[in-house]
Amino acid sequence: MSVPAPTHPCWQRLATGGLARLKTQHLGTQLMTKRLERSNDSVTAKAAEIHAFFARWERALAPELAQINLI
């Protein structure tokens, strides 16, 4: 599965608590999730960061990408 466009609503859902429901064994994703949970950044900034992360690590995050539309 390819990474959805930055304007796709899944990124907003992930930025507003959906990351906590993402099942992952990828350490980088786990660390980003914890950092963003504590962050005071805007939802838009968080969504952009999550998209950039998934775009960069697309090949390693295939199982996580398969879950994105289910969250």
PDB file of N, CA, C and O in Angstrom:
ATOM      1  N   MET A   1       0.845  -1.178   0.000  1.00  0.00           N
ATOM      2  CA  MET A   1       0.000   0.000   0.000  1.00  0.00           C
ATOM      3  C   MET A   1       0.887   1.236   0.000  1.00  0.00           C
ATOM      4  O   MET A   1       1.905   1.277   0.690  1.00  0.00           O
ATOM      5  N   SER A   2       0.503   2.227  -0.764  1.00  0.00           N
ATOM      6  CA  SER A   2       1.287   3.452  -0.806  1.00  0.00           C
ATOM      7  C   SER A   2       0.783   4.434   0.255  1.00  0.00           C
ATOM      8  O   SER A   2      -0.303   4.276   0.813  1.00  0.00           O
ATOM      9  N   VAL A   3       1.585   5.424   0.504  1.00  0.00           N
ATOM     10  CA  VAL A   3       1.256   6.432   1.516  1.00  0.00           C
ATOM     11  C   VAL A   3       0.166   7.351   0.961  1.00  0.00           C
ATOM     12  O   VAL A   3       0.325   7.902  -0.128  1.00  0.00           O
ATOM     13  N   PRO A   4      -0.934   7.522   1.689  1.00  0.00           N
ATOM     14  CA  PRO A   4      -1.991   8.437   1.236  1.00  0.00           C
ATOM     15  C   PRO A   4      -1.471   9.875   1.136  1.00  0.00           C
ATOM     16  O   PRO A   4      -0.471  10.230   1.760  1.00  0.00           O
ATOM     17  N   ALA A   5      -2.152  10.677   0.358  1.00  0.00           N
ATOM     18  CA  ALA A   5      -1.775  12.085   0.165  1.00  0.00           C
ATOM     19  C   ALA A   5      -1.793  12.830   1.504  1.00  0.00           C
ATOM     20  O   ALA A   5      -2.514  12.446   2.424  1.00  0.00           O
ATOM     21  N   PRO A   6      -0.999  13.892   1.603  1.00  0.00           N
ATOM     22  CA  PRO A   6      -0.959  14.662   2.859  1.00  0.00           C
ATOM     23  C   PRO A   6      -2.317  15.229   3.271  1.00  0.00           C
ATOM     24  O   PRO A   6      -2.538  15.509   4.449  1.00  0.00           O
ATOM     25  N   THR A   7      -3.219  15.397   2.321  1.00  0.00           N
ATOM     26  CA  THR A   7      -4.536  15.958   2.630  1.00  0.00           C
ATOM     27  C   THR A   7      -5.560  14.895   3.031  1.00  0.00           C
ATOM     28  O   THR A   7      -6.697  15.226   3.368  1.00  0.00           O
ATOM     29  N   HIS A   8      -5.168  13.634   2.995  1.00  0.00           N
ATOM     30  CA  HIS A   8      -6.089  12.547   3.353  1.00  0.00           C
ATOM     31  C   HIS A   8      -6.453  12.667   4.833  1.00  0.00           C
ATOM     32  O   HIS A   8      -5.586  12.963   5.656  1.00  0.00           O
ATOM     33  N   PRO A   9      -7.731  12.442   5.187  1.00  0.00           N
ATOM     34  CA  PRO A   9      -8.165  12.595   6.588  1.00  0.00           C
ATOM     35  C   PRO A   9      -7.511  11.635   7.578  1.00  0.00           C
ATOM     36  O   PRO A   9      -7.572  11.869   8.785  1.00  0.00           O
ATOM     37  N   CYS A  10      -6.894  10.573   7.103  1.00  0.00           N
ATOM     38  CA  CYS A  10      -6.269   9.617   8.028  1.00  0.00           C
ATOM     39  C   CYS A  10      -5.171  10.273   8.861  1.00  0.00           C
ATOM     40  O   CYS A  10      -4.962   9.892  10.013  1.00  0.00           O
ATOM     41  N   TRP A  11      -4.470  11.247   8.298  1.00  0.00           N
ATOM     42  CA  TRP A  11      -3.376  11.895   9.034  1.00  0.00           C
ATOM     43  C   TRP A  11      -3.924  12.712  10.194  1.00  0.00           C
ATOM     44  O   TRP A  11      -3.325  12.745  11.268  1.00  0.00           O
ATOM     45  N   GLN A  12      -5.055  13.370   9.986  1.00  0.00           N
ATOM     46  CA  GLN A  12      -5.692  14.115  11.078  1.00  0.00           C
ATOM     47  C   GLN A  12      -6.157  13.161  12.174  1.00  0.00           C
ATOM     48  O   GLN A  12      -6.011  13.454  13.360  1.00  0.00           O
ATOM     49  N   ARG A  13      -6.716  12.024  11.776  1.00  0.00           N
ATOM     50  CA  ARG A  13      -7.167  11.036  12.770  1.00  0.00           C
ATOM     51  C   ARG A  13      -5.989  10.515  13.587  1.00  0.00           C
ATOM     52  O   ARG A  13      -6.088  10.361  14.804  1.00  0.00           O
ATOM     53  N   LEU A  14      -4.875  10.246  12.910  1.00  0.00           N
ATOM     54  CA  LEU A  14      -3.691   9.768  13.629  1.00  0.00           C
ATOM     55  C   LEU A  14      -3.168  10.839  14.583  1.00  0.00           C
ATOM     56  O   LEU A  14      -2.731  10.530  15.691  1.00  0.00           O
ATOM     57  N   ALA A  15      -3.216  12.099  14.146  1.00  0.00           N
ATOM     58  CA  ALA A  15      -2.696  13.202  14.962  1.00  0.00           C
ATOM     59  C   ALA A  15      -3.581  13.510  16.165  1.00  0.00           C
ATOM     60  O   ALA A  15      -3.130  14.146  17.118  1.00  0.00           O
ATOM     61  N   THR A  16      -4.826  13.069  16.130  1.00  0.00           N
ATOM     62  CA  THR A  16      -5.745  13.360  17.241  1.00  0.00           C
ATOM     63  C   THR A  16      -6.020  12.126  18.091  1.00  0.00           C
ATOM     64  O   THR A  16      -7.109  11.979  18.646  1.00  0.00           O
ATOM     65  N   GLY A  17      -5.040  11.247  18.191  1.00  0.00           N
ATOM     66  CA  GLY A  17      -5.160  10.096  19.081  1.00  0.00           C
ATOM     67  C   GLY A  17      -5.122   8.750  18.399  1.00  0.00           C
ATOM     68  O   GLY A  17      -5.025   7.723  19.072  1.00  0.00           O
ATOM     69  N   GLY A  18      -5.195   8.726  17.098  1.00  0.00           N
ATOM     70  CA  GLY A  18      -5.190   7.459  16.372  1.00  0.00           C
ATOM     71  C   GLY A  18      -3.880   6.707  16.458  1.00  0.00           C
ATOM     72  O   GLY A  18      -3.860   5.483  16.335  1.00  0.00           O
ATOM     73  N   LEU A  19      -2.785   7.418  16.666  1.00  0.00           N
ATOM     74  CA  LEU A  19      -1.487   6.739  16.762  1.00  0.00           C
ATOM     75  C   LEU A  19      -1.456   5.767  17.933  1.00  0.00           C
ATOM     76  O   LEU A  19      -0.778   4.742  17.870  1.00  0.00           O
ATOM     77  N   ALA A  20      -2.175   6.076  18.982  1.00  0.00           N
ATOM     78  CA  ALA A  20      -2.199   5.192  20.154  1.00  0.00           C
ATOM     79  C   ALA A  20      -2.839   3.845  19.825  1.00  0.00           C
ATOM     80  O   ALA A  20      -2.551   2.844  20.481  1.00  0.00           O
ATOM     81  N   ARG A  21      -3.705   3.815  18.813  1.00  0.00           N
ATOM     82  CA  ARG A  21      -4.370   2.565  18.423  1.00  0.00           C
ATOM     83  C   ARG A  21      -3.605   1.802  17.346  1.00  0.00           C
ATOM     84  O   ARG A  21      -3.989   0.689  16.988  1.00  0.00           O
ATOM     85  N   LEU A  22      -2.530   2.385  16.827  1.00  0.00           N
ATOM     86  CA  LEU A  22      -1.733   1.740  15.785  1.00  0.00           C
ATOM     87  C   LEU A  22      -0.889   0.621  16.394  1.00  0.00           C
ATOM     88  O   LEU A  22      -0.144   0.847  17.347  1.00  0.00           O
ATOM     89  N   LYS A  23      -1.008  -0.563  15.849  1.00  0.00           N
ATOM     90  CA  LYS A  23      -0.221  -1.704  16.325  1.00  0.00           C
ATOM     91  C   LYS A  23       1.074  -1.743  15.522  1.00  0.00           C
ATOM     92  O   LYS A  23       1.057  -1.907  14.303  1.00  0.00           O
ATOM     93  N   THR A  24       2.197  -1.590  16.223  1.00  0.00           N
ATOM     94  CA  THR A  24       3.484  -1.553  15.533  1.00  0.00           C
ATOM     95  C   THR A  24       4.586  -2.162  16.389  1.00  0.00           C
ATOM     96  O   THR A  24       4.567  -2.069  17.616  1.00  0.00           O
ATOM     97  N   GLN A  25       5.532  -2.778  15.725  1.00  0.00           N
ATOM     98  CA  GLN A  25       6.742  -3.273  16.365  1.00  0.00           C
ATOM     99  C   GLN A  25       7.934  -2.404  15.973  1.00  0.00           C
ATOM    100  O   GLN A  25       9.053  -2.632  16.433  1.00  0.00           O
ATOM    101  N   HIS A  26       7.690  -1.402  15.118  1.00  0.00           N
ATOM    102  CA  HIS A  26       8.742  -0.521  14.615  1.00  0.00           C
ATOM    103  C   HIS A  26       9.105   0.503  15.695  1.00  0.00           C
ATOM    104  O   HIS A  26       8.282   1.337  16.070  1.00  0.00           O
ATOM    105  N   LEU A  27      10.332   0.432  16.183  1.00  0.00           N
ATOM    106  CA  LEU A  27      10.764   1.277  17.294  1.00  0.00           C
ATOM    107  C   LEU A  27      10.633   2.766  16.974  1.00  0.00           C
ATOM    108  O   LEU A  27      10.184   3.545  17.814  1.00  0.00           O
ATOM    109  N   GLY A  28      11.019   3.157  15.775  1.00  0.00           N
ATOM    110  CA  GLY A  28      10.919   4.571  15.399  1.00  0.00           C
ATOM    111  C   GLY A  28       9.494   5.090  15.473  1.00  0.00           C
ATOM    112  O   GLY A  28       9.256   6.216  15.910  1.00  0.00           O
ATOM    113  N   THR A  29       8.556   4.274  15.049  1.00  0.00           N
ATOM    114  CA  THR A  29       7.144   4.656  15.102  1.00  0.00           C
ATOM    115  C   THR A  29       6.678   4.753  16.550  1.00  0.00           C
ATOM    116  O   THR A  29       5.927   5.662  16.902  1.00  0.00           O
ATOM    117  N   GLN A  30       7.117   3.829  17.382  1.00  0.00           N
ATOM    118  CA  GLN A  30       6.749   3.866  18.797  1.00  0.00           C
ATOM    119  C   GLN A  30       7.290   5.130  19.467  1.00  0.00           C
ATOM    120  O   GLN A  30       6.585   5.769  20.248  1.00  0.00           O
ATOM    121  N   LEU A  31       8.526   5.487  19.168  1.00  0.00           N
ATOM    122  CA  LEU A  31       9.126   6.686  19.758  1.00  0.00           C
ATOM    123  C   LEU A  31       8.415   7.950  19.285  1.00  0.00           C
ATOM    124  O   LEU A  31       8.141   8.849  20.080  1.00  0.00           O
ATOM    125  N   MET A  32       8.114   8.016  17.973  1.00  0.00           N
ATOM    126  CA  MET A  32       7.408   9.176  17.442  1.00  0.00           C
ATOM    127  C   MET A  32       6.028   9.300  18.092  1.00  0.00           C
ATOM    128  O   MET A  32       5.595  10.401  18.432  1.00  0.00           O
ATOM    129  N   THR A  33       5.348   8.182  18.261  1.00  0.00           N
ATOM    130  CA  THR A  33       4.018   8.188  18.875  1.00  0.00           C
ATOM    131  C   THR A  33       4.070   8.784  20.274  1.00  0.00           C
ATOM    132  O   THR A  33       3.262   9.651  20.608  1.00  0.00           O
ATOM    133  N   LYS A  34       5.003   8.334  21.087  1.00  0.00           N
ATOM    134  CA  LYS A  34       5.118   8.841  22.461  1.00  0.00           C
ATOM    135  C   LYS A  34       5.476  10.324  22.478  1.00  0.00           C
ATOM    136  O   LYS A  34       4.946  11.083  23.288  1.00  0.00           O
ATOM    137  N   ARG A  35       6.376  10.737  21.584  1.00  0.00           N
ATOM    138  CA  ARG A  35       6.781  12.139  21.541  1.00  0.00           C
ATOM    139  C   ARG A  35       5.614  13.035  21.127  1.00  0.00           C
ATOM    140  O   ARG A  35       5.411  14.102  21.706  1.00  0.00           O
ATOM    141  N   LEU A  36       4.848  12.602  20.126  1.00  0.00           N
ATOM    142  CA  LEU A  36       3.726  13.416  19.666  1.00  0.00           C
ATOM    143  C   LEU A  36       2.588  13.454  20.686  1.00  0.00           C
ATOM    144  O   LEU A  36       1.855  14.441  20.755  1.00  0.00           O
ATOM    145  N   GLU A  37       2.436  12.398  21.471  1.00  0.00           N
ATOM    146  CA  GLU A  37       1.412  12.404  22.525  1.00  0.00           C
ATOM    147  C   GLU A  37       1.695  13.499  23.551  1.00  0.00           C
ATOM    148  O   GLU A  37       0.767  14.094  24.098  1.00  0.00           O
ATOM    149  N   ARG A  38       2.968  13.763  23.809  1.00  0.00           N
ATOM    150  CA  ARG A  38       3.358  14.780  24.797  1.00  0.00           C
ATOM    151  C   ARG A  38       3.502  16.171  24.189  1.00  0.00           C
ATOM    152  O   ARG A  38       3.633  17.156  24.915  1.00  0.00           O
ATOM    153  N   SER A  39       3.479  16.253  22.872  1.00  0.00           N
ATOM    154  CA  SER A  39       3.732  17.506  22.170  1.00  0.00           C
ATOM    155  C   SER A  39       2.551  18.467  22.265  1.00  0.00           C
ATOM    156  O   SER A  39       1.394  18.051  22.307  1.00  0.00           O
ATOM    157  N   ASN A  40       2.865  19.750  22.300  1.00  0.00           N
ATOM    158  CA  ASN A  40       1.847  20.800  22.290  1.00  0.00           C
ATOM    159  C   ASN A  40       1.650  21.382  20.896  1.00  0.00           C
ATOM    160  O   ASN A  40       0.958  22.388  20.740  1.00  0.00           O
ATOM    161  N   ASP A  41       2.247  20.765  19.884  1.00  0.00           N
ATOM    162  CA  ASP A  41       2.105  21.243  18.510  1.00  0.00           C
ATOM    163  C   ASP A  41       0.652  21.160  18.070  1.00  0.00           C
ATOM    164  O   ASP A  41      -0.148  20.423  18.647  1.00  0.00           O
ATOM    165  N   SER A  42       0.327  21.930  17.039  1.00  0.00           N
ATOM    166  CA  SER A  42      -1.032  21.893  16.499  1.00  0.00           C
ATOM    167  C   SER A  42      -1.290  20.549  15.821  1.00  0.00           C
ATOM    168  O   SER A  42      -0.356  19.837  15.451  1.00  0.00           O
ATOM    169  N   VAL A  43      -2.549  20.222  15.668  1.00  0.00           N
ATOM    170  CA  VAL A  43      -2.931  18.972  15.008  1.00  0.00           C
ATOM    171  C   VAL A  43      -2.401  18.961  13.578  1.00  0.00           C
ATOM    172  O   VAL A  43      -1.959  17.923  13.087  1.00  0.00           O
ATOM    173  N   THR A  44      -2.443  20.100  12.916  1.00  0.00           N
ATOM    174  CA  THR A  44      -1.953  20.193  11.540  1.00  0.00           C
ATOM    175  C   THR A  44      -0.462  19.885  11.471  1.00  0.00           C
ATOM    176  O   THR A  44      -0.016  19.167  10.576  1.00  0.00           O
ATOM    177  N   ALA A  45       0.308  20.424  12.409  1.00  0.00           N
ATOM    178  CA  ALA A  45       1.749  20.170  12.432  1.00  0.00           C
ATOM    179  C   ALA A  45       2.038  18.705  12.730  1.00  0.00           C
ATOM    180  O   ALA A  45       2.926  18.107  12.123  1.00  0.00           O
ATOM    181  N   LYS A  46       1.289  18.131  13.663  1.00  0.00           N
ATOM    182  CA  LYS A  46       1.471  16.712  13.977  1.00  0.00           C
ATOM    183  C   LYS A  46       1.134  15.848  12.768  1.00  0.00           C
ATOM    184  O   LYS A  46       1.864  14.909  12.451  1.00  0.00           O
ATOM    185  N   ALA A  47       0.029  16.163  12.092  1.00  0.00           N
ATOM    186  CA  ALA A  47      -0.386  15.390  10.917  1.00  0.00           C
ATOM    187  C   ALA A  47       0.677  15.459   9.826  1.00  0.00           C
ATOM    188  O   ALA A  47       0.971  14.451   9.183  1.00  0.00           O
ATOM    189  N   ALA A  48       1.255  16.638   9.613  1.00  0.00           N
ATOM    190  CA  ALA A  48       2.299  16.790   8.602  1.00  0.00           C
ATOM    191  C   ALA A  48       3.538  15.979   8.974  1.00  0.00           C
ATOM    192  O   ALA A  48       4.162  15.365   8.109  1.00  0.00           O
ATOM    193  N   GLU A  49       3.892  15.976  10.245  1.00  0.00           N
ATOM    194  CA  GLU A  49       5.055  15.205  10.690  1.00  0.00           C
ATOM    195  C   GLU A  49       4.820  13.704  10.541  1.00  0.00           C
ATOM    196  O   GLU A  49       5.716  12.971  10.123  1.00  0.00           O
ATOM    197  N   ILE A  50       3.629  13.252  10.880  1.00  0.00           N
ATOM    198  CA  ILE A  50       3.302  11.831  10.740  1.00  0.00           C
ATOM    199  C   ILE A  50       3.359  11.425   9.273  1.00  0.00           C
ATOM    200  O   ILE A  50       3.908  10.376   8.938  1.00  0.00           O
ATOM    201  N   HIS A  51       2.794  12.251   8.400  1.00  0.00           N
ATOM    202  CA  HIS A  51       2.832  11.942   6.965  1.00  0.00           C
ATOM    203  C   HIS A  51       4.269  11.870   6.468  1.00  0.00           C
ATOM    204  O   HIS A  51       4.629  10.938   5.749  1.00  0.00           O
ATOM    205  N   ALA A  52       5.092  12.842   6.840  1.00  0.00           N
ATOM    206  CA  ALA A  52       6.490  12.851   6.399  1.00  0.00           C
ATOM    207  C   ALA A  52       7.225  11.603   6.883  1.00  0.00           C
ATOM    208  O   ALA A  52       8.026  11.028   6.146  1.00  0.00           O
ATOM    209  N   PHE A  53       6.957  11.188   8.105  1.00  0.00           N
ATOM    210  CA  PHE A  53       7.588   9.989   8.660  1.00  0.00           C
ATOM    211  C   PHE A  53       7.198   8.755   7.853  1.00  0.00           C
ATOM    212  O   PHE A  53       8.057   7.962   7.467  1.00  0.00           O
ATOM    213  N   PHE A  54       5.897   8.597   7.601  1.00  0.00           N
ATOM    214  CA  PHE A  54       5.432   7.433   6.847  1.00  0.00           C
ATOM    215  C   PHE A  54       5.918   7.474   5.403  1.00  0.00           C
ATOM    216  O   PHE A  54       6.210   6.427   4.826  1.00  0.00           O
ATOM    217  N   ALA A  55       6.010   8.654   4.811  1.00  0.00           N
ATOM    218  CA  ALA A  55       6.508   8.765   3.441  1.00  0.00           C
ATOM    219  C   ALA A  55       7.977   8.349   3.376  1.00  0.00           C
ATOM    220  O   ALA A  55       8.402   7.691   2.426  1.00  0.00           O
ATOM    221  N   ARG A  56       8.739   8.733   4.381  1.00  0.00           N
ATOM    222  CA  ARG A  56      10.164   8.396   4.388  1.00  0.00           C
ATOM    223  C   ARG A  56      10.390   6.902   4.629  1.00  0.00           C
ATOM    224  O   ARG A  56      11.267   6.302   4.008  1.00  0.00           O
ATOM    225  N   TRP A  57       9.617   6.306   5.514  1.00  0.00           N
ATOM    226  CA  TRP A  57       9.813   4.914   5.910  1.00  0.00           C
ATOM    227  C   TRP A  57       8.765   3.972   5.310  1.00  0.00           C
ATOM    228  O   TRP A  57       8.488   2.914   5.873  1.00  0.00           O
ATOM    229  N   GLU A  58       8.195   4.347   4.192  1.00  0.00           N
ATOM    230  CA  GLU A  58       7.109   3.589   3.564  1.00  0.00           C
ATOM    231  C   GLU A  58       7.414   2.104   3.408  1.00  0.00           C
ATOM    232  O   GLU A  58       6.562   1.265   3.700  1.00  0.00           O
ATOM    233  N   ARG A  59       8.599   1.778   2.959  1.00  0.00           N
ATOM    234  CA  ARG A  59       8.932   0.369   2.715  1.00  0.00           C
ATOM    235  C   ARG A  59       9.002  -0.444   4.004  1.00  0.00           C
ATOM    236  O   ARG A  59       8.655  -1.625   4.011  1.00  0.00           O
ATOM    237  N   ALA A  60       9.441   0.172   5.082  1.00  0.00           N
ATOM    238  CA  ALA A  60       9.564  -0.547   6.355  1.00  0.00           C
ATOM    239  C   ALA A  60       8.251  -0.581   7.135  1.00  0.00           C
ATOM    240  O   ALA A  60       8.095  -1.378   8.061  1.00  0.00           O
ATOM    241  N   LEU A  61       7.310   0.281   6.760  1.00  0.00           N
ATOM    242  CA  LEU A  61       6.074   0.415   7.530  1.00  0.00           C
ATOM    243  C   LEU A  61       4.849  -0.140   6.806  1.00  0.00           C
ATOM    244  O   LEU A  61       3.739   0.350   7.014  1.00  0.00           O
ATOM    245  N   ALA A  62       5.032  -1.137   5.973  1.00  0.00           N
ATOM    246  CA  ALA A  62       3.901  -1.716   5.233  1.00  0.00           C
ATOM    247  C   ALA A  62       2.785  -2.214   6.162  1.00  0.00           C
ATOM    248  O   ALA A  62       1.616  -1.949   5.884  1.00  0.00           O
ATOM    249  N   PRO A  63       3.100  -2.928   7.259  1.00  0.00           N
ATOM    250  CA  PRO A  63       2.013  -3.378   8.151  1.00  0.00           C
ATOM    251  C   PRO A  63       1.251  -2.209   8.791  1.00  0.00           C
ATOM    252  O   PRO A  63       0.036  -2.279   8.972  1.00  0.00           O
ATOM    253  N   GLU A  64       1.969  -1.148   9.127  1.00  0.00           N
ATOM    254  CA  GLU A  64       1.335   0.015   9.734  1.00  0.00           C
ATOM    255  C   GLU A  64       0.479   0.758   8.709  1.00  0.00           C
ATOM    256  O   GLU A  64      -0.612   1.229   9.028  1.00  0.00           O
ATOM    257  N   LEU A  65       0.978   0.861   7.479  1.00  0.00           N
ATOM    258  CA  LEU A  65       0.210   1.529   6.428  1.00  0.00           C
ATOM    259  C   LEU A  65      -1.091   0.788   6.137  1.00  0.00           C
ATOM    260  O   LEU A  65      -2.100   1.407   5.800  1.00  0.00           O
ATOM    261  N   ALA A  66      -1.067  -0.522   6.264  1.00  0.00           N
ATOM    262  CA  ALA A  66      -2.282  -1.309   6.036  1.00  0.00           C
ATOM    263  C   ALA A  66      -3.348  -1.000   7.088  1.00  0.00           C
ATOM    264  O   ALA A  66      -4.537  -1.197   6.837  1.00  0.00           O
ATOM    265  N   GLN A  67      -2.936  -0.523   8.252  1.00  0.00           N
ATOM    266  CA  GLN A  67      -3.871  -0.216   9.340  1.00  0.00           C
ATOM    267  C   GLN A  67      -4.432   1.202   9.278  1.00  0.00           C
ATOM    268  O   GLN A  67      -5.451   1.494   9.905  1.00  0.00           O
ATOM    269  N   ILE A  68      -3.783   2.072   8.539  1.00  0.00           N
ATOM    270  CA  ILE A  68      -4.114   3.499   8.586  1.00  0.00           C
ATOM    271  C   ILE A  68      -5.586   3.784   8.289  1.00  0.00           C
ATOM    272  O   ILE A  68      -6.213   4.567   9.002  1.00  0.00           O
ATOM    273  N   ASN A  69      -6.136   3.174   7.267  1.00  0.00           N
ATOM    274  CA  ASN A  69      -7.534   3.456   6.920  1.00  0.00           C
ATOM    275  C   ASN A  69      -8.521   2.797   7.867  1.00  0.00           C
ATOM    276  O   ASN A  69      -9.713   3.104   7.828  1.00  0.00           O
ATOM    277  N   LEU A  70      -8.046   1.895   8.716  1.00  0.00           N
ATOM    278  CA  LEU A  70      -8.920   1.220   9.673  1.00  0.00           C
ATOM    279  C   LEU A  70      -9.037   1.981  10.988  1.00  0.00           C
ATOM    280  O   LEU A  70      -9.925   1.714  11.798  1.00  0.00           O
ATOM    281  N   ILE A  71      -8.136   2.925  11.187  1.00  0.00           N
ATOM    282  CA  ILE A  71      -8.109   3.690  12.450  1.00  0.00           C
ATOM    283  C   ILE A  71      -9.023   4.893  12.336  1.00  0.00           C
ATOM    284  O   ILE A  71      -9.145   5.668  13.285  1.00  0.00           O
TER     285      ILE A  71
END
